[in-house]
Protein backbone atom coordinates (compact mmCIF):
# COMPACT_ATOMS: atom_id res chain seq x y z
CA UNK A 1 0.00 0.00 0.00
CA UNK A 2 2.85 2.36 0.86
CA UNK A 3 4.43 1.69 -2.54
CA UNK A 4 1.21 2.69 -4.35
CA UNK A 5 1.07 5.87 -2.32
CA UNK A 6 4.71 6.70 -3.14
CA UNK A 7 4.12 6.08 -6.86
CA UNK A 8 1.06 8.31 -6.81
CA UNK A 9 3.01 11.13 -5.14
CA UNK A 10 5.91 10.66 -7.55
CA UNK A 11 3.55 10.89 -10.54
CA UNK A 12 1.85 13.98 -9.13
CA UNK A 13 5.22 15.63 -8.47
CA UNK A 14 6.42 14.84 -11.99
CA UNK A 15 3.24 16.28 -13.54
CA UNK A 16 3.53 19.47 -11.51
CA UNK A 17 7.20 19.90 -12.43
CA UNK A 18 6.35 19.57 -16.13
CA UNK A 19 3.71 22.27 -15.81
CA UNK A 20 6.09 24.59 -13.99
CA UNK A 21 8.76 24.04 -16.67
CA UNK A 22 6.29 24.97 -19.41
CA UNK A 23 5.94 21.50 -20.90
CA UNK A 24 2.20 21.62 -21.10
CA UNK A 25 0.64 20.92 -24.48
CA UNK A 26 -0.38 23.95 -26.55
CA UNK A 27 -3.90 25.20 -26.08
CA UNK A 28 -6.42 25.07 -28.91
CA UNK A 29 -6.05 28.84 -29.32
CA UNK A 30 -2.32 28.36 -30.01
CA UNK A 31 -3.10 25.84 -32.75
CA UNK A 32 -5.18 28.45 -34.60
CA UNK A 33 -2.63 31.29 -34.25
CA UNK A 34 -1.13 30.73 -37.73
CA UNK A 35 -4.49 30.36 -39.48
CA UNK A 36 -6.89 32.87 -41.00
CA UNK A 37 -10.05 32.42 -38.94
CA UNK A 38 -13.23 32.06 -40.96
CA UNK A 39 -16.58 33.55 -39.95
CA UNK A 40 -18.89 30.66 -39.07
CA UNK A 41 -21.91 32.71 -40.21
CA UNK A 42 -20.54 32.70 -43.78
CA UNK A 43 -19.95 28.94 -44.01
CA UNK A 44 -22.47 27.18 -46.22
CA UNK A 45 -23.72 23.88 -44.81
CA UNK A 46 -24.68 22.16 -41.59
CA UNK A 47 -22.49 23.14 -38.62
CA UNK A 48 -23.76 20.38 -36.31
CA UNK A 49 -23.76 16.66 -36.77
CA UNK A 50 -22.79 13.19 -35.60
CA UNK A 51 -19.33 12.85 -37.15
CA UNK A 52 -16.76 15.70 -37.25
CA UNK A 53 -14.69 14.06 -39.99
CA UNK A 54 -17.72 13.63 -42.25
CA UNK A 55 -18.81 17.20 -41.47
CA UNK A 56 -15.34 18.49 -42.40
CA UNK A 57 -15.47 16.77 -45.78
CA UNK A 58 -19.04 17.92 -46.39
CA UNK A 59 -18.20 21.56 -45.58
CA UNK A 60 -14.74 21.93 -47.16
CA UNK A 61 -13.97 18.76 -49.10
CA UNK A 62 -13.79 18.77 -52.87
CA UNK A 63 -16.35 16.42 -54.32
CA UNK A 64 -16.04 14.78 -57.68
CA UNK A 65 -13.07 14.31 -59.96
CA UNK A 66 -10.16 16.75 -59.99
CA UNK A 67 -7.49 16.87 -62.69
CA UNK A 68 -3.87 15.99 -61.98
CA UNK A 69 -2.44 14.62 -58.77
CA UNK A 70 -5.04 16.11 -56.45
CA UNK A 71 -5.12 14.58 -52.97
CA UNK A 72 -7.29 15.20 -49.96
CA UNK A 73 -6.32 13.99 -46.48
CA UNK A 74 -8.19 14.28 -43.20
CA UNK A 75 -6.64 13.75 -39.76
CA UNK A 76 -7.90 14.01 -36.20
CA UNK A 77 -5.18 16.01 -34.41
CA UNK A 78 -6.80 16.05 -30.99
CA UNK A 79 -9.67 14.14 -29.43
CA UNK A 80 -10.04 15.15 -25.79
CA UNK A 81 -13.40 14.49 -24.23
CA UNK A 82 -15.89 16.94 -25.65
CA UNK A 83 -13.40 18.66 -28.02
CA UNK A 84 -12.02 17.44 -31.31
CA UNK A 85 -9.56 19.14 -33.70
CA UNK A 86 -9.62 17.98 -37.32
CA UNK A 87 -7.30 18.98 -40.19
CA UNK A 88 -8.21 18.73 -43.87
CA UNK A 89 -5.32 19.10 -46.32
CA UNK A 90 -5.87 19.41 -50.07
CA UNK A 91 -2.83 19.31 -52.37
CA UNK A 92 -2.25 19.87 -56.09
CA UNK A 93 -5.37 21.96 -56.54
CA UNK A 94 -6.45 22.84 -60.08
CA UNK A 95 -5.48 26.49 -59.49
CA UNK A 96 -2.21 27.71 -60.96
CA UNK A 97 -1.46 29.97 -57.98
CA UNK A 98 -2.58 27.81 -55.02
CA UNK A 99 -0.69 24.55 -54.55
CA UNK A 100 -2.58 23.45 -51.45
CA UNK A 101 -5.24 24.42 -48.95
CA UNK A 102 -5.37 23.42 -45.31
CA UNK A 103 -8.32 23.75 -42.92
CA UNK A 104 -8.18 23.38 -39.15
CA UNK A 105 -11.57 22.78 -37.53
CA UNK A 106 -12.52 22.64 -33.88
CA UNK A 107 -15.64 20.78 -32.80
CA UNK A 108 -17.31 20.74 -29.39
CA UNK A 109 -19.76 18.05 -28.34
CA UNK A 110 -23.07 19.36 -27.05
CA UNK A 111 -24.43 16.92 -24.47
CA UNK A 112 -27.84 18.56 -24.56
CA UNK A 113 -28.15 18.09 -28.35
CA UNK A 114 -26.13 14.89 -28.61
CA UNK A 115 -24.32 16.47 -31.60
CA UNK A 116 -20.89 17.83 -32.50
CA UNK A 117 -20.92 21.59 -33.13
CA UNK A 118 -18.36 23.37 -35.29
CA UNK A 119 -16.90 26.09 -33.07
CA UNK A 120 -13.91 27.42 -35.02
CA UNK A 121 -12.32 27.13 -38.48
CA UNK A 122 -8.96 28.35 -39.70
CA UNK A 123 -7.50 28.28 -43.22
CA UNK A 124 -4.01 28.39 -44.73
CA UNK A 125 -2.72 27.99 -48.27
CA UNK A 126 0.51 26.99 -49.93
CA UNK A 127 1.33 29.12 -52.97
CA UNK A 128 2.68 27.55 -56.17
CA UNK A 129 4.71 30.59 -57.18
CA UNK A 130 6.33 31.36 -53.82
CA UNK A 131 10.04 30.92 -53.17
CA UNK A 132 9.23 27.95 -50.95
CA UNK A 133 6.03 26.30 -52.14
CA UNK A 134 5.93 24.03 -49.08
CA UNK A 135 5.34 26.98 -46.72
CA UNK A 136 1.82 27.50 -45.40
CA UNK A 137 0.57 31.06 -45.18
CA UNK A 138 -2.55 33.16 -44.67
CA UNK A 139 -1.36 35.63 -47.34
CA UNK A 140 -3.02 35.66 -50.75
CA UNK A 141 -1.30 33.70 -53.49
CA UNK A 142 -0.43 35.67 -56.64
N, C-alpha and C positions, 0 to 999 in steps of 0.2 A: 504494500500500500504506500509506503514511504517513497519507493522508487517511482511510482506513478505520479505522486505529488511533486517530486523533484523534476520529472520530465515535463510536467505541465508548467511549472515555474520557469524552467529553462526555455521552453517554447514561447511563453509569454514575454520573457526578457528579450529573446532574440527578435521577436516581432516588433517590440517597442524600439529596440535599437535600430532596426531597419527604418522605421518611420522617422526617428530622430535624424538619421543620416540622409534622409531624402530619397530613400529607395522605394517609395510608394509608387504604384503604377500611375500613369498619367490619367487625369480625369477626362471625362467625355468632352468637356469644353476644349481641352488641349488638343484632342484629336481633330477638332474642327477648325483650329486656328489657321491652318494653311489652305482652307477651302473658301470659296465664294458661297456664302449662305444663300439659299433660295427661299423665296417667300412661299410659304405653304398655301396661301390663298390663291396663288397663281398656278398651282400644279393641277393639271387635268387628270382626274381619275379618283378612285376610292382610296382614302387615306386611313382606312381601318379595315382589318381583316384577320383571318386565321393564321396566315403564314407570311412572315416578313420577307422571306426570300422570293416567294411568288409575287408579293405586292411590289417588290423592287423591280422585278422583271416586267410586270404589268405597267408600272408607272414610267420606267426609264429604259427598259430593254428595247432593242431593235427587233421587230418582228419581220419575218419573211427573209428572203434571200438578199444577200449583200455581195456585190462584186469583190473580187480579190481575196486577200487573206484575212478578211474580217474575223475577229474572235470576240467573244463575250464571256466574261468569267465573273462568277459571283462567289463571295466568301463571307462567312460570318466571322468577324474580327473579335467580337466580345458577346458573351451570352451570360449575363449575371442576373439571375432572378427575374425581375420584371423589366429589365433593359436588354436590348439587343442592338448591336452595331453591325451593319451589313455594308460591304463594299461591292460595287458593280464596276468592272473595268471593261471598256470597249476599245479594241485596238484595230488599226488599219481601216479607219473609217473612210467612206467614199467621198471625202472632202480633201481637196488638195492642200489645204492649210492646216487642218487639224488631224494629227496622227492618231490621237487617242483621247478618250473622255473617261473620267473617273468620278463616280458618285459615292458619297459616304452618307448613309442613312441611319438615323437613330429611331428606334421603335420602343415604346413603353407599353407594357401590358396593363390594360384596364380590367381590374377584377370585377368591377360592377357591370361592364359590358361583355366580359369574356372575350375581348378582341385585342389585337395589337393595334396601337395607334402610332402613326408616323408623327414624330415630334420635331425632327430637324433633318435638313438635307443640305449637304455641301457639294460643290462641283469644282473640278479641276480639269485642265486639258493639257495635252502634250502637243506642241506645235511642230509640224513637219519642217518648216523652214527656219527653225531656230538653230543657234550654234550647237546646242546639245538637245537633240530631239527626244531624249529620254527624260528630260526634266519635266516636272509637272508644275503648272502655274495657274494662277487665276486671271492672268493678263490675256487680252484678246490675241488671237493668232492672226498674223497678216498673210 
